[in-house]
Amino acid sequence: EGSRAVTVVDSDPTGQRASSAGSSPWAKQRILETADRLFSDEGIHTVGIDRLISESGVTKATFYKHYGAKDKLILEYVKNRHLNAKSDIEPIVAAAETPVDALKKLFALVELDTQREGFRGCPFVNAATEYPDPRHPVRAVVAEHRDWYTATLATLLKELHHPLPGDAADDLMLIRDGAMAGAYAGDFVAVGAALARALSRILAEVSVHSKTHLDESVSS
C-alpha cells in the first residue's frame, strides 16, 4: 500500500522547473510529492515548512497559496496515500479469478512492499503513532483507510463462505500490520513465508467449515 506515492510530473530541466514551480497544478503537485517522500522517510513532525518549501523548489507564498498551513498538507498526504492504496488494490481484486486468488495477490503485494528500497513500515500506522489523539483529522483518515482495507478482506472471505468473515478479516489485518512492522524492524526475508502460512490457516478454516456443514447436511 505504500509502494506508490504521488503521481509525479515528469522531471524537467532546472530552468523549466523554476518557471513552472509556482504555477498550478505543478507547484501543488511538487509540494505534495516532496511531502510524501519526506514524511515517509523521516516522519511527519520532524519535517518543517522551510524544508518542504526548499525541497519543493517553490516560494513561501506559493506554499501558503496551495496549502495555507502544514496541517492541511499533512492531511492531504494521508488522504493521497489512501487513494493510491485503493487504486493499487481495487484492480487486483476486480481482476482476480477467485476470492482465494485475490487474497493471495493482496498478501503478495504486502510482501513486495516490505521489500521495497526505503521501506519504513506502514505509512498509516506511522501517521497514527505521530497523532495519539483519536479525534484528530489525520486519525480519521487512517481509520477510514483501515476500515476500507478490512472490509475488502471481509468481503472476499464472505464470498468464500468463511464462518466468521469479519473476525478473520481482523486477523488478516493484524497479520499484515505485524508483517510490515517486522519487515521494517527485523527480518524482511521471513515476511513472505509468514504471510503465506497465516493466510493458509485462515483459508483452512473455510475448508473445515465447509466439511462440517456438509457432514451435518448428510447426517440430517
ZADO-1210 file (C-alpha; in nm, 4 decimals, padded with zeros to 6 digits):
<atoms>
<atom x="00.0000" y="00.0000" z="00.0000" code="GLU" pos="1"/>
<atom x="00.2987" y="00.2224" z="00.0351" code="GLY" pos="2"/>
<atom x="00.4639" y="00.1099" z="-00.2831" code="SER" pos="3"/>
<atom x="00.3387" y="00.4023" z="-00.4887" code="ARG" pos="4"/>
<atom x="00.3182" y="00.7532" z="-00.3594" code="ALA" pos="5"/>
<atom x="00.2220" y="01.0597" z="-00.5576" code="VAL" pos="6"/>
<atom x="00.1869" y="01.0528" z="-00.9352" code="THR" pos="7"/>
<atom x="00.4881" y="01.2598" z="-01.0269" code="VAL" pos="8"/>
<atom x="00.5032" y="01.5115" z="-01.3081" code="VAL" pos="9"/>
<atom x="00.7888" y="01.4273" z="-01.5446" code="ASP" pos="10"/>
<atom x="01.1182" y="01.5827" z="-01.4388" code="SER" pos="11"/>
<atom x="01.2211" y="01.8899" z="-01.6292" code="ASP" pos="12"/>
<atom x="01.5380" y="02.0983" z="-01.6577" code="PRO" pos="13"/>
<atom x="01.6188" y="02.3394" z="-01.3786" code="THR" pos="14"/>
<atom x="01.5125" y="02.6395" z="-01.5773" code="GLY" pos="15"/>
<atom x="01.1793" y="02.4894" z="-01.6699" code="GLN" pos="16"/>
<atom x="01.1273" y="02.3756" z="-01.3106" code="ARG" pos="17"/>
<atom x="01.1868" y="02.7257" z="-01.1818" code="ALA" pos="18"/>
<atom x="00.9435" y="02.8774" z="-01.4274" code="SER" pos="19"/>
<atom x="00.6703" y="02.6243" z="-01.3578" code="SER" pos="20"/>
<atom x="00.7204" y="02.5764" z="-00.9850" code="ALA" pos="21"/>
<atom x="00.4784" y="02.8498" z="-00.8866" code="GLY" pos="22"/>
<atom x="00.2026" y="02.7560" z="-01.1269" code="SER" pos="23"/>
<atom x="-00.0973" y="02.5326" z="-01.0636" code="SER" pos="24"/>
<atom x="-00.1191" y="02.2375" z="-01.0561" code="PRO" pos="25"/>
<atom x="00.2573" y="02.1946" z="-01.0966" code="TRP" pos="26"/>
<atom x="00.3513" y="02.3602" z="-00.7694" code="ALA" pos="27"/>
<atom x="00.0837" y="02.1872" z="-00.5650" code="LYS" pos="28"/>
<atom x="00.1844" y="01.8514" z="-00.7122" code="GLN" pos="29"/>
<atom x="00.5503" y="01.9175" z="-00.6442" code="ARG" pos="30"/>
<atom x="00.4845" y="02.0147" z="-00.2824" code="ILE" pos="31"/>
<atom x="00.2736" y="01.7039" z="-00.2214" code="LEU" pos="32"/>
<atom x="00.5356" y="01.4838" z="-00.3873" code="GLU" pos="33"/>
<atom x="00.8055" y="01.6312" z="-00.1641" code="THR" pos="34"/>
<atom x="00.5916" y="01.5942" z="00.1475" code="ALA" pos="35"/>
<atom x="00.5146" y="01.2324" z="00.0627" code="ASP" pos="36"/>
<atom x="00.8836" y="01.1495" z="00.0355" code="ARG" pos="37"/>
<atom x="00.9976" y="01.3401" z="00.3432" code="LEU" pos="38"/>
<atom x="00.7083" y="01.2399" z="00.5700" code="PHE" pos="39"/>
<atom x="00.7511" y="00.8767" z="00.4735" code="SER" pos="40"/>
<atom x="01.1302" y="00.8726" z="00.5113" code="ASP" pos="41"/>
<atom x="01.1762" y="01.0945" z="00.8162" code="GLU" pos="42"/>
<atom x="00.8438" y="01.1331" z="00.9939" code="GLY" pos="43"/>
<atom x="00.5746" y="01.3991" z="00.9780" code="ILE" pos="44"/>
<atom x="00.6644" y="01.6120" z="01.2789" code="HIS" pos="45"/>
<atom x="01.0372" y="01.6233" z="01.2103" code="THR" pos="46"/>
<atom x="00.9984" y="01.7940" z="00.8709" code="VAL" pos="47"/>
<atom x="00.9407" y="02.1671" z="00.8923" code="GLY" pos="48"/>
<atom x="00.7733" y="02.4050" z="00.6485" code="ILE" pos="49"/>
<atom x="01.1020" y="02.5679" z="00.5441" code="ASP" pos="50"/>
<atom x="01.2395" y="02.2259" z="00.4460" code="ARG" pos="51"/>
<atom x="00.9259" y="02.1435" z="00.2482" code="LEU" pos="52"/>
<atom x="00.9416" y="02.4754" z="00.0662" code="ILE" pos="53"/>
<atom x="01.3139" y="02.4453" z="-00.0071" code="SER" pos="54"/>
<atom x="01.2998" y="02.0901" z="-00.1417" code="GLU" pos="55"/>
<atom x="00.9815" y="02.1590" z="-00.3383" code="SER" pos="56"/>
<atom x="01.1501" y="02.4466" z="-00.5196" code="GLY" pos="57"/>
<atom x="00.8627" y="02.6865" z="-00.4539" code="VAL" pos="58"/>
<atom x="00.8270" y="03.0147" z="-00.2731" code="THR" pos="59"/>
<atom x="00.6661" y="03.0608" z="00.0679" code="LYS" pos="60"/>
<atom x="00.3833" y="03.2489" z="-00.0984" code="ALA" pos="61"/>
<atom x="00.3202" y="02.9573" z="-00.3331" code="THR" pos="62"/>
<atom x="00.3221" y="02.7078" z="-00.0470" code="PHE" pos="63"/>
<atom x="00.0689" y="02.9063" z="00.1551" code="TYR" pos="64"/>
<atom x="-00.1417" y="02.9719" z="-00.1530" code="LYS" pos="65"/>
<atom x="-00.1926" y="02.5981" z="-00.2065" code="HIS" pos="66"/>
<atom x="-00.1921" y="02.4629" z="00.1474" code="TYR" pos="67"/>
<atom x="-00.2199" y="02.7523" z="00.3891" code="GLY" pos="68"/>
<atom x="-00.0535" y="02.5557" z="00.6690" code="ALA" pos="69"/>
<atom x="00.1444" y="02.2391" z="00.7236" code="LYS" pos="70"/>
<atom x="-00.1563" y="02.0683" z="00.8864" code="ASP" pos="71"/>
<atom x="-00.3528" y="02.0872" z="00.5614" code="LYS" pos="72"/>
<atom x="-00.0598" y="01.9371" z="00.3698" code="LEU" pos="73"/>
<atom x="-00.0277" y="01.6549" z="00.6242" code="ILE" pos="74"/>
<atom x="-00.3937" y="01.5691" z="00.5862" code="LEU" pos="75"/>
<atom x="-00.3600" y="01.5766" z="00.2068" code="GLU" pos="76"/>
<atom x="-00.0596" y="01.3441" z="00.2310" code="TYR" pos="77"/>
<atom x="-00.2509" y="01.0812" z="00.4306" code="VAL" pos="78"/>
<atom x="-00.5585" y="01.1105" z="00.2064" code="LYS" pos="79"/>
<atom x="-00.3413" y="01.0702" z="-00.1029" code="ASN" pos="80"/>
<atom x="-00.1823" y="00.7566" z="00.0427" code="ARG" pos="81"/>
<atom x="-00.5314" y="00.6139" z="00.0954" code="HIS" pos="82"/>
<atom x="-00.6407" y="00.6918" z="-00.2602" code="LEU" pos="83"/>
<atom x="-00.3230" y="00.5403" z="-00.4032" code="ASN" pos="84"/>
<atom x="-00.3705" y="00.2243" z="-00.1971" code="ALA" pos="85"/>
<atom x="-00.7242" y="00.1913" z="-00.3318" code="LYS" pos="86"/>
<atom x="-00.6074" y="00.2422" z="-00.6892" code="SER" pos="87"/>
<atom x="-00.3484" y="-00.0334" z="-00.6382" code="ASP" pos="88"/>
<atom x="-00.5715" y="-00.2840" z="-00.4607" code="ILE" pos="89"/>
<atom x="-00.9144" y="-00.2484" z="-00.6234" code="GLU" pos="90"/>
<atom x="-00.7943" y="-00.3550" z="-00.9727" code="PRO" pos="91"/>
<atom x="-00.6219" y="-00.6593" z="-00.8203" code="ILE" pos="92"/>
<atom x="-00.9450" y="-00.7677" z="-00.6528" code="VAL" pos="93"/>
<atom x="-01.1517" y="-00.6965" z="-00.9640" code="ALA" pos="94"/>
<atom x="-00.9187" y="-00.8924" z="-01.1924" code="ALA" pos="95"/>
<atom x="-00.8745" y="-01.1942" z="-00.9641" code="ALA" pos="96"/>
<atom x="-01.0376" y="-01.5149" z="-01.0850" code="GLU" pos="97"/>
<atom x="-01.1433" y="-01.6229" z="-00.7348" code="THR" pos="98"/>
<atom x="-01.1517" y="-01.4733" z="-00.3836" code="PRO" pos="99"/>
<atom x="-00.8619" y="-01.7007" z="-00.2886" code="VAL" pos="100"/>
<atom x="-00.6618" y="-01.5656" z="-00.5821" code="ASP" pos="101"/>
<atom x="-00.7420" y="-01.2102" z="-00.4729" code="ALA" pos="102"/>
<atom x="-00.6311" y="-01.2718" z="-00.1133" code="LEU" pos="103"/>
<atom x="-00.3069" y="-01.4338" z="-00.2257" code="LYS" pos="104"/>
<atom x="-00.2307" y="-01.1442" z="-00.4587" code="LYS" pos="105"/>
<atom x="-00.3073" y="-00.8868" z="-00.1881" code="LEU" pos="106"/>
<atom x="-00.0681" y="-01.0561" z="00.0512" code="PHE" pos="107"/>
<atom x="00.1906" y="-01.0836" z="-00.2260" code="ALA" pos="108"/>
<atom x="00.1552" y="-00.7070" z="-00.2670" code="LEU" pos="109"/>
<atom x="00.2244" y="-00.6594" z="00.1040" code="VAL" pos="110"/>
<atom x="00.5350" y="-00.8758" z="00.0748" code="GLU" pos="111"/>
<atom x="00.6527" y="-00.6807" z="-00.2294" code="LEU" pos="112"/>
<atom x="00.6019" y="-00.3534" z="-00.0459" code="ASP" pos="113"/>
<atom x="00.8132" y="-00.4662" z="00.2506" code="THR" pos="114"/>
<atom x="01.0993" y="-00.5466" z="00.0132" code="GLN" pos="115"/>
<atom x="01.0918" y="-00.2033" z="-00.1475" code="ARG" pos="116"/>
<atom x="01.4066" y="00.0059" z="-00.1076" code="GLU" pos="117"/>
<atom x="01.3490" y="00.2702" z="00.1573" code="GLY" pos="118"/>
<atom x="01.0562" y="00.0832" z="00.3158" code="PHE" pos="119"/>
<atom x="00.9676" y="00.2430" z="00.6500" code="ARG" pos="120"/>
<atom x="00.6701" y="00.0386" z="00.7617" code="GLY" pos="121"/>
<atom x="00.3019" y="00.1140" z="00.7140" code="CYS" pos="122"/>
<atom x="00.2548" y="00.4880" z="00.6499" code="PRO" pos="123"/>
<atom x="-00.0886" y="00.4809" z="00.8140" code="PHE" pos="124"/>
<atom x="00.0345" y="00.3165" z="01.1329" code="VAL" pos="125"/>
<atom x="00.3272" y="00.5592" z="01.1331" code="ASN" pos="126"/>
<atom x="00.0909" y="00.8551" z="01.0968" code="ALA" pos="127"/>
<atom x="-00.1319" y="00.7246" z="01.3761" code="ALA" pos="128"/>
<atom x="00.1738" y="00.6941" z="01.6008" code="THR" pos="129"/>
<atom x="00.2518" y="01.0616" z="01.5479" code="GLU" pos="130"/>
<atom x="-00.1079" y="01.1639" z="01.6264" code="TYR" pos="131"/>
<atom x="-00.2121" y="00.9925" z="01.9512" code="PRO" pos="132"/>
<atom x="-00.5440" y="01.1792" z="01.9774" code="ASP" pos="133"/>
<atom x="-00.8016" y="00.9518" z="01.8064" code="PRO" pos="134"/>
<atom x="-01.0173" y="01.2593" z="01.7358" code="ARG" pos="135"/>
<atom x="-00.7530" y="01.4241" z="01.5188" code="HIS" pos="136"/>
<atom x="-00.8443" y="01.4542" z="01.1466" code="PRO" pos="137"/>
<atom x="-00.5341" y="01.2533" z="01.0497" code="VAL" pos="138"/>
<atom x="-00.6548" y="00.9659" z="01.2665" code="ARG" pos="139"/>
<atom x="-00.9942" y="00.9854" z="01.0961" code="ALA" pos="140"/>
<atom x="-00.8312" y="00.9272" z="00.7562" code="VAL" pos="141"/>
<atom x="-00.6202" y="00.6444" z="00.8989" code="VAL" pos="142"/>
<atom x="-00.9358" y="00.4845" z="01.0414" code="ALA" pos="143"/>
<atom x="-01.1130" y="00.5251" z="00.7073" code="GLU" pos="144"/>
<atom x="-00.8275" y="00.3501" z="00.5295" code="HIS" pos="145"/>
<atom x="-00.8126" y="00.0638" z="00.7753" code="ARG" pos="146"/>
<atom x="-01.1897" y="00.0192" z="00.7728" code="ASP" pos="147"/>
<atom x="-01.1857" y="00.0058" z="00.3936" code="TRP" pos="148"/>
<atom x="-00.8990" y="-00.2441" z="00.3848" code="TYR" pos="149"/>
<atom x="-01.0609" y="-00.4677" z="00.6476" code="THR" pos="150"/>
<atom x="-01.3959" y="-00.4511" z="00.4676" code="ALA" pos="151"/>
<atom x="-01.2240" y="-00.5554" z="00.1430" code="THR" pos="152"/>
<atom x="-01.0782" y="-00.8606" z="00.3152" code="LEU" pos="153"/>
<atom x="-01.4095" y="-00.9414" z="00.4850" code="ALA" pos="154"/>
<atom x="-01.5966" y="-00.9274" z="00.1541" code="THR" pos="155"/>
<atom x="-01.3564" y="-01.1759" z="-00.0028" code="LEU" pos="156"/>
<atom x="-01.3825" y="-01.4076" z="00.2975" code="LEU" pos="157"/>
<atom x="-01.7609" y="-01.3813" z="00.2923" code="LYS" pos="158"/>
<atom x="-01.7589" y="-01.4853" z="-00.0735" code="GLU" pos="159"/>
<atom x="-01.5617" y="-01.7916" z="00.0365" code="LEU" pos="160"/>
<atom x="-01.8291" y="-01.8648" z="00.2990" code="HIS" pos="161"/>
<atom x="-01.5878" y="-01.8267" z="00.5867" code="HIS" pos="162"/>
<atom x="-01.7824" y="-01.8911" z="00.9101" code="PRO" pos="163"/>
<atom x="-01.6625" y="-01.5617" z="01.0640" code="LEU" pos="164"/>
<atom x="-01.5507" y="-01.3342" z="00.7798" code="PRO" pos="165"/>
<atom x="-01.5324" y="-01.0208" z="00.9940" code="GLY" pos="166"/>
<atom x="-01.3183" y="-01.1841" z="01.2613" code="ASP" pos="167"/>
<atom x="-01.0960" y="-01.3471" z="01.0004" code="ALA" pos="168"/>
<atom x="-01.0525" y="-01.0106" z="00.8237" code="ALA" pos="169"/>
<atom x="-00.9446" y="-00.8555" z="01.1548" code="ASP" pos="170"/>
<atom x="-00.6945" y="-01.1393" z="01.1964" code="ASP" pos="171"/>
<atom x="-00.5531" y="-01.0818" z="00.8484" code="LEU" pos="172"/>
<atom x="-00.5298" y="-00.7078" z="00.9101" code="MET" pos="173"/>
<atom x="-00.3306" y="-00.7634" z="01.2281" code="LEU" pos="174"/>
<atom x="-00.1098" y="-01.0146" z="01.0467" code="ILE" pos="175"/>
<atom x="-00.0480" y="-00.7545" z="00.7770" code="ARG" pos="176"/>
<atom x="00.0380" y="-00.4931" z="01.0417" code="ASP" pos="177"/>
<atom x="00.2795" y="-00.7322" z="01.2080" code="GLY" pos="178"/>
<atom x="00.4415" y="-00.8240" z="00.8781" code="ALA" pos="179"/>
<atom x="00.5037" y="-00.4601" z="00.7888" code="MET" pos="180"/>
<atom x="00.6402" y="-00.3753" z="01.1338" code="ALA" pos="181"/>
<atom x="00.8523" y="-00.6880" z="01.1438" code="GLY" pos="182"/>
<atom x="00.9915" y="-00.6307" z="00.7970" code="ALA" pos="183"/>
<atom x="01.0977" y="-00.2789" z="00.8892" code="TYR" pos="184"/>
<atom x="01.2406" y="-00.3548" z="01.2331" code="ALA" pos="185"/>
<atom x="01.3581" y="-00.7094" z="01.1759" code="GLY" pos="186"/>
<atom x="01.3899" y="-00.9715" z="00.9049" code="ASP" pos="187"/>
<atom x="01.2006" y="-00.8810" z="00.5883" code="PHE" pos="188"/>
<atom x="01.3076" y="-01.2081" z="00.4236" code="VAL" pos="189"/>
<atom x="01.0845" y="-01.4086" z="00.6596" code="ALA" pos="190"/>
<atom x="00.7777" y="-01.1970" z="00.5871" code="VAL" pos="191"/>
<atom x="00.6644" y="-01.3753" z="00.2718" code="GLY" pos="192"/>
<atom x="00.6660" y="-01.7206" z="00.4290" code="ALA" pos="193"/>
<atom x="00.4929" y="-01.5937" z="00.7433" code="ALA" pos="194"/>
<atom x="00.2200" y="-01.4237" z="00.5414" code="LEU" pos="195"/>
<atom x="00.1641" y="-01.7388" z="00.3354" code="ALA" pos="196"/>
<atom x="00.1339" y="-01.9531" z="00.6490" code="ARG" pos="197"/>
<atom x="-00.1099" y="-01.7119" z="00.8108" code="ALA" pos="198"/>
<atom x="-00.3296" y="-01.6906" z="00.5026" code="LEU" pos="199"/>
<atom x="-00.3268" y="-02.0697" z="00.4686" code="SER" pos="200"/>
<atom x="-00.4551" y="-02.1051" z="00.8244" code="ARG" pos="201"/>
<atom x="-00.7403" y="-01.8636" z="00.7554" code="ILE" pos="202"/>
<atom x="-00.8313" y="-02.0439" z="00.4332" code="LEU" pos="203"/>
<atom x="-00.8178" y="-02.3777" z="00.6130" code="ALA" pos="204"/>
<atom x="-01.0950" y="-02.2533" z="00.8387" code="GLU" pos="205"/>
<atom x="-01.3118" y="-02.2238" z="00.5294" code="VAL" pos="206"/>
<atom x="-01.2395" y="-02.5849" z="00.4339" code="SER" pos="207"/>
<atom x="-01.3145" y="-02.7122" z="00.7852" code="VAL" pos="208"/>
<atom x="-01.6391" y="-02.5176" z="00.7989" code="HIS" pos="209"/>
<atom x="-01.7475" y="-02.6439" z="00.4561" code="SER" pos="210"/>
<atom x="-01.6718" y="-03.0057" z="00.5516" code="LYS" pos="211"/>
<atom x="-01.8581" y="-02.9733" z="00.8825" code="THR" pos="212"/>
<atom x="-02.1569" y="-02.8177" z="00.7107" code="HIS" pos="213"/>
<atom x="-02.1553" y="-03.0961" z="00.4511" code="LEU" pos="214"/>
<atom x="-02.1340" y="-03.3659" z="00.7186" code="ASP" pos="215"/>
<atom x="-02.4240" y="-03.2108" z="00.9092" code="GLU" pos="216"/>
<atom x="-02.6324" y="-03.1952" z="00.5921" code="SER" pos="217"/>
<atom x="-02.5645" y="-03.5618" z="00.5122" code="VAL" pos="218"/>
<atom x="-02.6419" y="-03.6795" z="00.8658" code="SER" pos="219"/>
<atom x="-02.9704" y="-03.4907" z="00.8753" code="SER" pos="220"/>
</atoms>
